[in-house]
Amino acid sequence: KTRSRRREEGGQFALGAARLLGDRHCTDVLLLDLRGISQVCDYIVIGSGTSDRQMRSVAEEVAVLGKETGYSKFRSNSDPSSTWIIVALAAVRKIRGMVQAY
C-alpha cells in the first residue's frame, strides 16, 4: 500500500473510533489530525466518560475496532481510578525482514 493510502485508512479508523466514543455516550469527543505536525502519530481521538467502567469498556472496544481494521494495540495505560486511559494503536507492516509501526 502506498503511504497516502495508509494515511487515508488511518483517518477512516480514527473517524470510526471517534464515532464509537460518541455512540458509547462519551462527551467532548475530539479527533485531532496531526499529519505533518507529529512524527509520532497521525491522529489522536479524545473523549470524556462518566465512570471508570464506561472508560474501560470504551478503551477495550477501541482496541477491538483497531484489531478488526489492522491497527493492533501497541500499548495501554491508565491511572488507578480510570480518570484517564490511553490506548495506543499502530499499523505494523513487515518490510524486507524489518518491522515498522505507524
Secondary structure, DSSP 8 states (H G I E B T S, - for coil): --HHHHHHHHHHHHHHHHHHHHHTT-EEEEEEE-TTT-SS-SEEEEEE-SSHHHHHHHHHHHHHHHHHTT-EEEEEEE-TT-S-EEEEEE-EEEETTEEEE-
